[in-house]
Amino acid sequence: MKCSSYDLFFDAFSNKTRWKILEALRFNDLSVNDICRITKEEQSKVSHNLKKLIECHFVEAVRKGKNKIYSLNKKTMTPLLELVEEHVNSYCGRVCLKIK
């Protein structure tokens, strides 16, 4: 098997830039310029990673005038990010404290 849907899914989560983008979009719909400002990443890097997130339907894009506005897939990604946050806060926080 050359490509697995699971590979695409977990690859999107394992990339720090993509994770920053998902976090930025968690509560607000944003333009690419807004995402760049929040994540402190270059526009080309953000655009490249948005493309990957759109391919997996983690993020959706709607054109408004000359801009595209990006939003989280609220049906699946919002509950998933809430679950991830709950897990991290409950089980991973102590590990991070030990690593520092």
C-alpha positions as CSV (number, residue, x, y, z in Angstrom):
1,M,0.0,0.0,0.0
2,K,1.6,3.3,-1.1
3,C,-0.6,5.7,0.8
4,S,-2.7,5.2,3.9
5,S,-5.4,7.5,5.1
6,Y,-4.1,7.0,8.6
7,D,-0.6,8.1,7.4
8,L,-2.1,11.3,6.0
9,F,-4.1,11.9,9.2
10,F,-1.2,11.4,11.6
11,D,1.3,13.2,9.4
12,A,-0.9,16.3,9.7
13,F,-0.8,16.1,13.5
14,S,2.9,15.4,13.7
15,N,4.0,18.6,12.0
16,K,4.5,21.5,14.4
17,T,3.6,24.2,11.9
18,R,0.3,22.4,11.1
19,W,-0.4,22.0,14.8
20,K,0.1,25.8,15.3
21,I,-2.3,26.5,12.4
22,L,-4.9,24.2,13.9
23,E,-4.5,25.9,17.2
24,A,-4.8,29.4,15.6
25,L,-8.0,28.3,13.8
26,R,-9.5,26.6,16.9
27,F,-11.6,29.7,17.9
28,N,-11.5,32.0,14.9
29,D,-11.7,31.9,11.1
30,L,-8.6,33.6,9.8
31,S,-6.9,34.8,6.6
32,V,-3.4,33.5,5.7
33,N,-1.9,36.8,6.9
34,D,-3.6,36.4,10.3
35,I,-2.4,32.9,10.6
36,C,1.2,34.0,9.8
37,R,1.0,36.7,12.4
38,I,-0.3,34.3,15.1
39,T,2.0,31.4,14.3
40,K,5.0,33.6,13.5
41,E,5.7,31.6,10.4
42,E,6.4,32.8,6.8
43,Q,3.5,33.0,4.4
44,S,4.9,30.4,2.0
45,K,5.3,27.9,4.9
46,V,1.8,28.6,6.2
47,S,0.3,28.2,2.7
48,H,2.1,25.0,2.0
49,N,0.9,23.5,5.3
50,L,-2.7,24.8,4.8
51,K,-2.8,22.9,1.6
52,K,-2.0,19.7,3.4
53,L,-4.6,20.4,6.1
54,I,-7.2,21.1,3.4
55,E,-6.4,17.8,1.7
56,C,-7.3,16.0,4.9
57,H,-10.4,18.2,5.4
58,F,-9.0,19.4,8.7
59,V,-9.4,23.0,7.4
60,E,-11.8,24.5,5.0
61,A,-11.3,27.7,2.9
62,V,-13.9,30.1,1.6
63,R,-13.1,33.0,-0.7
64,K,-14.2,36.4,0.6
65,G,-13.3,39.1,-2.0
66,K,-9.6,38.9,-2.7
67,N,-8.9,36.8,0.4
68,K,-9.4,33.2,1.4
69,I,-10.7,32.7,5.0
70,Y,-9.7,29.5,6.6
71,S,-11.7,27.7,9.3
72,L,-11.4,24.5,11.2
73,N,-13.7,21.6,10.2
74,K,-16.0,22.1,13.1
75,K,-17.8,18.8,12.7
76,T,-14.8,16.6,13.4
77,M,-11.8,18.8,14.3
78,T,-13.3,20.8,17.1
79,P,-14.3,17.8,19.1
80,L,-11.0,16.1,18.3
81,L,-8.9,19.0,19.5
82,E,-11.0,19.2,22.7
83,L,-10.2,15.5,23.3
84,V,-6.5,16.0,22.6
85,E,-6.4,19.0,25.0
86,E,-8.2,17.0,27.7
87,H,-5.8,14.1,27.2
88,V,-2.7,16.3,27.2
89,N,-3.8,18.2,30.3
90,S,-4.6,15.0,32.2
91,Y,-1.7,12.8,31.2
92,C,1.1,14.6,29.5
93,G,1.7,17.7,31.5
94,R,3.7,16.0,34.2
95,V,6.0,14.4,31.6
96,C,6.7,17.8,30.0
97,L,7.6,19.2,33.4
98,K,10.1,16.4,33.9
99,I,11.7,16.9,30.5
100,K,12.4,20.7,31.1
